[in-house]
Amino acid sequence: MKLDEFIYKIDNFCGYKNNWTIIKDSESSDKYGYYPEKRPIEIYIRNSIINLDKPPGPTSHEVAYWVKKMLGVNKAGHGGTLEP
């Protein structure tokens, strides 16, 4: 389903009568980043948030260390507490 078809389907479902202006002639370039379907896994890992359910026992810092080692990255941390 195309984006404009999806927008109109949502409008019809909600009973809206919106007049949309959809511009389809825009272009992009690989020199400014990656298209999602062409993005290397390393970029996903580097720019990711990993949600995990920390088991009781290891500290939050230990789990962050394990994530760094498993993914082979230099930086990893946690936001807030992972303690139960």
N, C-alpha and C positions, 0 to 999 in steps of 0.2 A: 504494500500500500504506500502510495506517495504521500509526502508531507501535507500537501494541500488537500488531498482526499481525506486524510486523517483529521485535519482541522475542521473541515466541513462536516464530517461524520460526528465529531464531538458537538459542534454547534447544533446539528439536527437533533441529537440525542437530548441535549439540554433545552431545546426549544428556543435557541438564540437565532437572531437574524442579523449577524454581523457582516459588514462589507469588508473583506480582507483585500489588501494589496500585497501580493506575493511576488517578490522579485527573484527570478530564477537565473539571471544571467551573470551572477557574481562568479569570480574565479579565485582560486587560491594557488599557492605555489609550495612545493616541498621545501623550498629554502627557508620558509618561515616556521617549519615544524613538521609534524607528521599527520597524515590522515589516520584516523583511528585503526582502520583495517590494515595499514602498512606500518604501524608503530612497532618497533622492536621490543621484545620482552624486557630487555634491560631498562628501557625507558619507563615501562609500566612499573617495574620494581623500584626504580629510583624515585618515582613520583607517586608512590602509593601510600595508602593507609590500610593497615591490616587489622581487622577486628578479630580478636581472639579471646577465648574464655580461659583465663589462667587457672590452672588447677591449684588447690591448696598445697602449700609447701615451698616451692621456689619463690624467690622475691621478684618484684617487678623488674629490677635491674638484671637479674639472671635471665629472665625470659627475653628481655631486649637483647642481651648478649647472644642468646641462642639464635634469635632471629637473624642477627648480623652474620653469624657464622653459617647458618643454613643457606642464606641468600647471597653470601659473599659480598656484603656491602660494608662500607666504613661507618656509616651513620645509621643509627636506629635509636628510638627512644619510646617513651610512653607518655601519653597525655593523661593527667590525673592519676588516680591510684588504680592499680590492678588488684589490690588486696580485697579479699572477700568481706 
